[in-house]
Amino acid sequence: MTEQCYYIGIDMDDRNAVISYYKAGMREPETLSTIAGSEIYQIPVALIKKRGIGQWFIGEEAKRLALLQGEEAVSGLLQAALAEKEFFIEGETYKAQELLALYIKKLVYLAGKLGNPVIPDFLVITLEQLSREVTELFLQVAERIGIPEGKLTLIDRRESFYYFAFSQQKELWLHDVCLFDNRGDEVWCRRLERDQRTMPQLVTISEEQRNIDRANKDASFLKIVSEVTGGHIVSAVYLTGDGFDGEWMKESLSFLCKGRRVFMGKNLYSKGACYAAAGKCMTEENSWQFVYMGDNEMKVNVSLKVQSQGKTEFFTLISAGDNWYETVGECEVLLDGSNEIDFWLQLPNSKEAKIEKLTLADLPERPPRTTRLRIKAQPVSDMEVKIRIKDLGFGEIFKSSDKTWEYMMSLENVQ
């Protein structure tokens, strides 16, 4: 982490948000509470405009003001923005996307009130599920609130757990790590595993959803945790979610604490988002030895073999572990007398590569190294990449033919 860096992590769903920040000199991220001295971190996703003065309030303040004004606060902003809904407030029409941006801007400013910069060096937002639509929505939100391009990324809660777990002391992730996320009657059980035979080490998360019997919660949860941890050496267990409120865990907690460390809190995902921000800003020299292989991550490296300053090297267009919703690879190359381009496809834990050869049909004939091409690689899923190649010509000597070639490249069967 550089001396000036400042990161924000936000965990968010349609009901609540939790915000943490992380900067140089801090041992771990700090989580904001809107109630001084408390560990009540959840800030309701609610927004209201105070009548007559045009000032907006969020969270519990919005709920209290709504009662005073005898009206409903705007809520459900995430789904409303995705559905492109509009709200009519004090004679004006507001797009849900606009109000979502305002809510997030005020969240970010909460951290700024503690002597931090107004805009973070990097912002990571954690959601339960990602999609192309969600990603596009938040990129537009980032633009609205002044987050520079490339300084926002989205991750799901599984990836946030991954970043959180591996940012702890090594003895806490020496073996498997479990997370139990209890919301109402549902418990999401996540077990993080790493393949120590590879370099970098590939990390996966197995997940299942179980139900707790309300009539006998402790015994029901004991059965769940014993089955999830059975047959595995588990170094640490994390408990999060409103469902763990109260003191109903007796036998289940006693079982979990045998031979492993157990932690409970409601800010794991926002802290994980801060660690993700720091991780995504690492230089290649400082990068850690793990690659997370989740549902949203690319499974294969896509590279070009090029000559640079007399040396043969590989230029990576797409890296395994990158979020496929966001990553785009682009470069310009000079062709060396051929109308074919070789793409090298390689698993991160393999020394072997599959070569995918693409032929540029009807490419104008020119001498070697006088055809400049722009190559763009954009994933359409975690296992398929759209390749777009454009002929740029060679300055005034050879004008561009304006020809473009598009291919859909499957990453299946790469071993």
Secondary structure, DSSP 8 states (H G I E B T S, - for coil): --TT-EEEEEEE-SSEEEEEEEETT-SS-EE--SSTT-----EESEEEE-TTT--EEEHHHHHHHHHHHTS--EE-HHHHHHTT-EEEETTEEEEHHHHHHHHHHHHHHHHHTTT--SS-SEEEEEESS--HHHHHHHHHHHHHHT--TTSEEEEEHHHHHHHHHTTS-GGGSSSEEEEEEEETTEEEEEEEEEETTSSSEEEEEEEEEEE--GGGHHHHHHHHHHHHHTTS-EEEEEEESGGG-SS--SHHHHHHTTTSEEEE-S-HHHHHHHHHHHHHT--TTT--SEEE--TTB--SEEEEEEEETTEEEEEEEE-TTSBTTT--EEEEEE--S-SEEEEEEE-TT-S--EEEEEE-TT-----TT--EEEEEEEEEETTEEEEEEEEEEBTTTB-----EEEEEEE-TT--
